[in-house]
Amino acid sequence: AGRVEGVRPGCAVAVRLDAGHSRETFAVAVESNNWQDPAEVRRIEHQVAHEVVAEVDVRPRNVVVLGPGSIPKTSSGKLRRSTSVSLVT
């Protein structure tokens, strides 16, 4: 996802979603400076999903494009996956 044009470097996170009794699933959240441009958001969503499928052969349940600073990080800059779930559900 981080290779997609428009996605901010180091600002892409995949999070596991509770699938209940069905197969495990996940979503992807990315930050982009173009998060308010609907056409650019659609392009990024499509390209991120395509890149993820090409890499792991599984399609994310959804892809969310967020504004800069939206994905929570630790004080050392690591992505906080557990607190990122609320961004994609």
C-alpha positions as CSV (number, residue, x, y, z in Angstrom):
1,A,0.0,0.0,0.0
2,G,2.9,2.3,0.7
3,R,4.1,2.1,-2.9
4,V,0.9,3.7,-4.2
5,E,1.3,7.2,-5.5
6,G,-0.4,9.7,-3.1
7,V,0.1,7.5,0.0
8,R,2.3,9.2,2.6
9,P,5.5,7.2,3.3
10,G,5.2,5.2,6.5
11,C,1.5,6.0,6.8
12,A,-0.3,2.7,5.8
13,V,-1.6,0.2,8.2
14,A,-3.4,-3.1,7.8
15,V,-5.7,-4.1,10.7
16,R,-7.4,-7.4,11.4
17,L,-11.2,-7.2,11.6
18,D,-13.4,-9.4,13.7
19,A,-15.1,-11.7,11.3
20,G,-17.2,-13.6,13.8
21,H,-17.7,-17.1,12.5
22,S,-16.5,-16.5,9.0
23,R,-13.0,-16.3,7.6
24,E,-10.6,-13.8,9.1
25,T,-10.5,-10.5,7.2
26,F,-8.7,-7.2,7.3
27,A,-8.8,-3.6,6.2
28,V,-6.2,-1.0,5.2
29,A,-6.0,2.6,6.3
30,V,-3.6,5.0,4.5
31,E,-2.9,8.7,4.9
32,S,-2.8,11.0,1.9
33,N,-2.5,14.7,1.4
34,N,-5.2,14.3,-1.3
35,W,-7.8,12.9,1.2
36,Q,-10.4,15.6,0.3
37,D,-10.3,15.0,-3.4
38,P,-13.0,12.3,-4.2
39,A,-11.5,11.2,-7.5
40,E,-8.0,10.9,-6.0
41,V,-9.5,9.0,-3.0
42,R,-11.2,6.5,-5.3
43,R,-7.9,6.0,-7.3
44,I,-5.9,5.4,-4.1
45,E,-8.5,3.0,-2.7
46,H,-8.5,1.0,-6.0
47,Q,-4.7,1.0,-6.3
48,V,-4.1,0.0,-2.7
49,A,-6.5,-2.9,-2.9
50,H,-4.8,-4.0,-6.2
51,E,-1.3,-3.8,-4.6
52,V,-2.5,-5.8,-1.5
53,V,-4.0,-8.5,-3.7
54,A,-0.9,-8.7,-5.8
55,E,1.3,-9.0,-2.7
56,V,-0.8,-11.4,-0.5
57,D,-3.5,-12.7,-2.8
58,V,-6.2,-11.6,-0.5
59,R,-8.5,-8.6,-1.0
60,P,-9.0,-6.2,2.0
61,R,-12.5,-5.8,3.2
62,N,-12.1,-2.1,2.7
63,V,-9.5,0.6,2.2
64,V,-9.8,4.0,3.9
65,V,-8.0,7.1,2.9
66,L,-7.4,9.5,5.7
67,G,-5.8,12.9,6.2
68,P,-2.3,13.4,7.4
69,G,-1.8,12.6,11.1
70,S,-4.9,10.4,11.4
71,I,-3.2,7.0,11.9
72,P,-2.2,6.8,15.6
73,K,1.5,6.2,16.2
74,T,3.6,5.6,19.3
75,S,6.1,8.2,20.6
76,S,8.8,6.4,18.6
77,G,6.8,6.6,15.4
78,K,5.5,3.0,15.2
79,L,2.0,2.4,13.9
80,R,-0.6,1.6,16.6
81,R,-2.5,-1.2,14.9
82,S,-4.8,-2.0,17.8
83,T,-6.1,1.6,18.0
84,S,-6.3,1.9,14.2
85,V,-9.2,-0.5,14.0
86,S,-11.8,2.2,14.7
87,L,-10.5,4.1,11.6
88,V,-11.6,1.4,9.2
89,T,-14.9,0.1,10.8
